[in-house]
Amino acid sequence: MATYKTLNVKTASGVVWVTFDNPPVNLLDIEMIREIDTLSHELVADEESRVVVFQSANPEFFIAHADVDLIRHIPPVDGRPTELNIYVAALERIRTLPMASIGKVAGIARGGGSEFLLSLDMRFAAIGPTKLGQPEVALGIFPTGSGSQRLPRLLGRARALEVALGCHDFSAEEAERYGYINRALPENELNDFVNGLAQRIASFPREAIAATKHSVDYSDTTIEAGLLEEQHLFNQTRVSVEAQTRMAKFMALGAQTREGELNLADVIENLAD
């Protein structure tokens, strides 16, 4: 594992915990961008972990936004780009990991910080301290850390344009209604909820997690292509040793009986034992 200055990275029980720590506001500066890029490669090489959770050491800021002075001094570019920039490429690596990615937000995430969250599989935010937004248009630019592409896929075109063109902050409750995040939670419940979800997912087979993500991403194609990919992935996962073992245990624990089905949550909890 690399040595980081703006991130703290720990792994425990199949979960990678990444904590942003770049005082005073967790500015997405060039050092942080480079470290996120390095981390993305390390996560790709990680063949054991099943979940990665991103959080902040700063009680006020998740990631404030990208360094505007850095943006101001990017040299002019001729022609159309043929490859993704370092930040967006890192976000794509994280988005397509064969593990689940979760954002735990209790603070401000604007611009590039919002776009980081948009690239994750799931986002959960604390009611009160959370503010999400894309203020770029007010500065004469627009959300180009993947925001112009991810916002409409999550929110729909009209709401994505409201976020991007209005340049307002969105509270956790508003973000939940718009589909910007999965859930808005009381601040004192956020840690327990995310920790519990991360540990629950980490108890499931890695192959099944990866196949689910890959299949869901095919929903951006035609329905027939997506259904065929779903079948293909099912044919691969169902014959794995872990899947066969878990399905047998599922039956042995009483599934498909009246009592077992009425208490299926307990059966699922016992599958990893």
Phi, psi and omega in degrees: 000135180293162174267126184245150176255332184252357181229147168245127185235125178224150178234133178206129174053044176083003181242130173265124179254116180247122182244120176286132182210081183227075185302153006268346187231016185054050177293136177279077181267182186296325179295317180294320178300315180295323180288325174296322177297313178300314179301319182300322178291321179293323178293322177299322181281346181285113183259006184247318186293152184241346181215145170232130181245131178251131182215183182230145174279346183266121182291349181253334186228129168281290165219122185301302177174180177286153179294108183294325178296325176296315180297319181301328188255013172292128182298151176303148181238130177267139175078178181273141178293151179246358177211158182289148176289169188301321183287311182295323177297320178295319179296322178294323176298316180293319181298324186261014177300150175279026175227159180283140178241135186228135173256128177247108191245128173217066183167197185271134174221102180239160175055237180298335176289318174298317181293327174301312180299319181298336181276352181273163180290323185216149180224129178232135189227147179279133175289129180115283184282343186283132170222125179242144178184166177233094185271009192298320184299327177297338179265001179090007176243205175202168185295103184238019170264031181097356184297321182293341178263323184278322181304307181295332177291331179268317190258342192090160188298312187295314180290325176299319179290326175299315179295310187287320183273331180284332178058028176270159169280146176244130176288169178301318181294317178295318180297322178296315180298326183275348185086010178293324176231167177286310184213146168258127185234150172306142186304323182283357178252348188298310183301311182297320181296309183294317179300317179296317179295316180299315180294323179297311180296321181294344178276354182264160182298134180300320180300321181290323177297311181297317180295321179298313180299314182298317181293317179300323180294337177287354177292347175279353178261197176287157180299321181294316179298319179295318180292322178293320178295320177301314179299316182299314181293324177297316180297331178280315186286326187292339181263000180293155181299316183294320179295316180297319179296315182290323179294321177295318179293324177304314179291319182294333180277001174106008176298152182071015167247163181301312182295318181297318181290328177288340181235041187295330178301320179292321178299314181296319180300329184271355183294328184274353182292000000 
